[in-house]
Each structure stands twice: as structure tokens, then as C-alpha cells.
């Protein structure tokens, strides 16, 4: 199973699309590792620079993350950068499924919970420990700690446990 704990990158915007996550001009790359330097290259967000990605394992963002085209390169680029967990108000359906198909987590929280997390932690170096068995995020920064519960379906958890759809299918079909 992948690591779902680490430092958080806050992207305070809704409707971040797959072209911003991974630009279409690099779709000719043939390995996941080759995708790494282009993650979020085209994201337009005040105060954000691609150097902010370094050392981050989790993204916390707003609604409709991963909208746009249905390419798998967006989750692959995240994965190649060590980002295996996205926490958002909502996801584009295909992007969300592509995350789970890669054995990654796309966790939806109510907008009030996202607002709360942003208000307490967005401007701090924030660490998140994910207890996937108990469905709890332990969020800490500057001596402050919050526990946030989340839900994940049995099937999505099975995909994550297996390491993704291909591995899941290999063990069952």
C-alpha cells in the first residue's frame, strides 16, 4: 500500500483541471517518471510556484478537482511526485476513479470541513497522518492538532489495498 501521510500542499481554488495538473503538451512522454517535472506547471494560482510541490505528499483543495479531460496522466504525475492523497470538496468523476485505479486516495470532505482545515492550517507547514483503518486524518501544525473523519467505500478501499485496479483484477479474475 502506498504512503498516505506527509506534508500538505494547499491549493485554494475550485475547478483545477487535468490540463493544469498535467499539461497536454507532455502527453507524448512514455514513462511515469518522465511526467514528474511537469506537475502543476500550468496552474494559475496566486502565490503558488511549482517549487512548492517539493516534499509534499498530500494536496488539500476545493471543489471539482480534476475536471476537464479524462487522461490518466494527471494521477500518474501526482504519483511520480509522491503525492498519493488528494483531499477535496469534490472530484470530477473520472479523475476520482483514475486515482483509485492507481491505488491512490481521493477523499471528499464537506465544504465546511475543507473551510475549517484551510482556516487553521493553510498558511502553516502542515503534516497529515492518515489512519486508513479508522478513517481519520490527524492534522498537525504549530502545536495544533485536529482529527477529521472521512469515508471511503469498501470497493475503493479494496483498490487501494491491492495497489490499484490492475493488481486488484490480477488477484480476482
Residue pairs with C-beta under 8 A, 6 or more apart in sequence:
1 103
1 132
1 160
1 161
1 163
2 79
2 84
2 103
2 104
2 160
2 163
3 57
3 82
3 84
4 57
4 58
4 84
4 85
4 105
4 130
4 132
5 57
5 58
5 127
5 128
5 129
5 130
6 56
6 57
6 58
6 82
6 127
6 128
7 55
7 56
7 57
7 58
7 125
7 126
7 127
7 128
8 56
8 57
8 58
8 59
8 60
8 121
8 126
8 127
8 128
8 139
9 52
9 53
9 56
9 58
9 59
9 60
9 83
10 59
10 60
10 61
10 118
10 121
10 122
10 126
11 43
11 45
11 48
11 59
11 60
11 61
11 62
12 45
12 61
12 62
12 118
12 122
13 45
13 61
13 62
14 61
14 62
14 63
14 64
14 65
14 89
15 62
15 63
15 64
15 67
16 43
16 61
16 62
16 64
16 65
16 66
16 67
17 66
17 67
17 68
17 69
18 66
18 67
18 68
18 69
18 70
18 71
18 73
18 74
18 92
18 95
19 42
19 68
19 69
20 40
20 42
20 43
20 44
21 39
21 40
21 43
21 66
21 74
21 77
21 78
22 35
22 38
22 39
22 71
22 73
22 74
22 76
22 77
23 38
23 41
23 42
24 69
24 71
26 35
26 38
26 73
27 71
27 73
29 35
29 73
32 76
32 77
32 79
32 80
33 80
35 73
35 76
35 77
35 80
36 77
36 80
36 81
38 77
39 50
39 53
39 77
39 78
39 80
39 81
39 83
40 48
40 50
40 53
41 50
43 50
53 81
53 83
56 82
56 83
57 82
57 83
57 84
57 85
58 83
58 84
58 85
58 86
58 87
58 128
59 65
59 78
59 83
59 85
59 86
59 87
59 88
60 86
60 87
60 88
60 114
60 117
60 118
60 121
60 122
61 86
61 87
61 88
62 88
62 89
62 114
63 88
63 89
63 90
63 111
64 89
64 90
64 91
64 92
65 86
65 88
65 90
65 91
65 92
65 95
65 106
66 74
66 86
66 91
66 92
66 94
66 95
66 96
66 98
66 99
66 106
67 92
67 95
68 92
70 94
70 95
70 98
72 98
72 101
72 102
74 95
74 98
75 95
75 98
75 99
75 101
75 102
75 104
76 102
78 84
78 86
78 99
78 104
79 102
79 104
84 103
84 104
84 105
85 104
85 105
85 107
85 128
85 130
86 99
86 104
86 105
86 106
86 107
87 107
87 109
87 114
87 117
87 137
87 150
88 106
88 107
88 108
88 109
88 114
89 108
89 109
89 110
89 111
89 114
90 108
91 99
91 106
91 108
95 106
96 106
99 105
99 106
100 106
100 156
100 159
100 160
100 164
100 165
101 159
101 164
101 165
102 164
102 165
103 159
103 160
103 162
103 163
103 164
103 167
104 160
104 164
105 130
105 132
105 152
105 160
107 150
107 152
108 150
109 117
109 148
109 150
113 148
116 146
117 139
117 146
117 148
120 139
120 141
120 144
120 146
121 139
121 141
121 144
121 146
124 141
124 142
125 141
126 139
126 140
126 141
127 139
127 140
127 141
128 137
128 138
128 139
128 140
129 137
129 138
129 140
130 136
130 137
130 138
131 137
131 138
132 152
132 157
132 160
135 149
135 150
135 151
135 152
136 147
136 148
136 149
136 150
137 147
137 148
137 149
137 150
138 145
138 146
138 147
139 145
139 146
139 147
139 148
140 146
152 160
158 168
159 165
159 168
162 168
162 171
